[in-house]
Amino acid sequence: MKRLAGRIILLWGWRRALVAFLAGALAVLAQAPYDFFAVCFVSFPLLVWLLDGATGEASDGWFRHLRPAFAVGWWFGFGYFLAGLWWIGS
């Protein structure tokens, strides 16, 4: 488990964004028609591991320091809400 966490923490670039997006999309399965709540025990640790590895240059100011964490949260939320849109359409 530590090896998996280490690999996820060290992801960078589009791979980090893709994992965050897929974790958000996976979290949608915990909602109404599926009610598969156990998937939250996979998707939220993925989010925490990604946020744990999100670092920026502290010397460049607070915005650049927090930008990688913002991007991870944005991609997770985008995947979550995009995958949840089918419910609105039906």
C-alpha positions in Angstrom: 0.0 0.0 0.0 2.9 2.4 0.8 4.4 1.7 -2.6 1.1 2.5 -4.4 0.7 5.7 -2.3 4.3 6.7 -3.2 3.7 6.2 -6.9 0.5 8.3 -6.8 2.1 11.1 -4.7 5.0 11.4 -7.2 2.7 11.7 -10.3 3.1 14.9 -12.1 1.6 16.7 -15.1 -1.2 15.2 -17.2 -1.0 11.9 -15.3 -1.8 13.6 -12.0 -4.7 15.4 -13.7 -6.0 12.2 -15.2 -5.9 10.3 -11.9 -7.7 13.2 -10.1 -10.3 13.3 -12.9 -10.9 9.5 -12.8 -11.0 9.5 -8.9 -13.7 12.2 -9.1 -15.6 10.2 -11.8 -15.4 7.1 -9.6 -16.8 8.9 -6.6 -20.1 9.4 -8.5 -20.9 5.8 -8.0 -21.6 6.6 -4.4 -24.6 8.6 -5.5 -28.3 7.6 -5.8 -29.0 4.9 -8.4 -25.8 2.9 -7.6 -25.4 3.7 -3.9 -22.0 2.0 -3.9 -20.6 3.9 -0.9 -17.5 1.7 -0.6 -16.0 3.5 -3.7 -15.4 6.5 -1.5 -12.8 4.5 0.4 -10.9 4.4 -2.9 -11.5 7.8 -4.5 -11.0 10.0 -1.4 -7.6 8.4 -0.4 -6.5 9.0 -4.0 -7.5 12.6 -3.7 -5.6 12.9 -0.4 -2.5 11.3 -1.9 -2.6 13.6 -4.9 -2.9 16.6 -2.6 -0.1 15.3 -0.4 2.2 15.4 -3.4 1.1 18.7 -4.8 3.9 21.1 -4.1 5.0 24.3 -5.7 7.9 26.7 -5.3 7.4 28.6 -2.0 9.8 31.3 -3.2 7.5 32.3 -6.1 4.7 33.5 -3.8 1.7 31.9 -2.2 -0.3 31.5 -5.5 2.3 29.5 -7.3 2.9 27.5 -4.1 -0.8 26.5 -3.9 -1.5 26.2 -7.6 -0.8 22.4 -7.9 -3.2 21.6 -5.1 -5.8 23.8 -6.7 -5.3 22.0 -10.0 -5.8 18.6 -8.3 -9.0 19.7 -6.6 -10.3 21.2 -9.8 -9.7 18.1 -11.8 -11.3 15.9 -9.1 -14.3 18.2 -9.0 -14.5 18.3 -12.8 -14.5 14.6 -13.0 -17.1 14.3 -10.3 -19.5 16.8 -11.7 -19.0 15.8 -15.3 -19.7 12.1 -14.5 -22.7 13.2 -12.4 -24.3 15.2 -15.3 -26.0 12.1 -16.8 -28.3 12.2 -13.7 -29.4 15.7 -14.6 -30.1 14.7 -18.2 -32.2 11.7 -17.3 
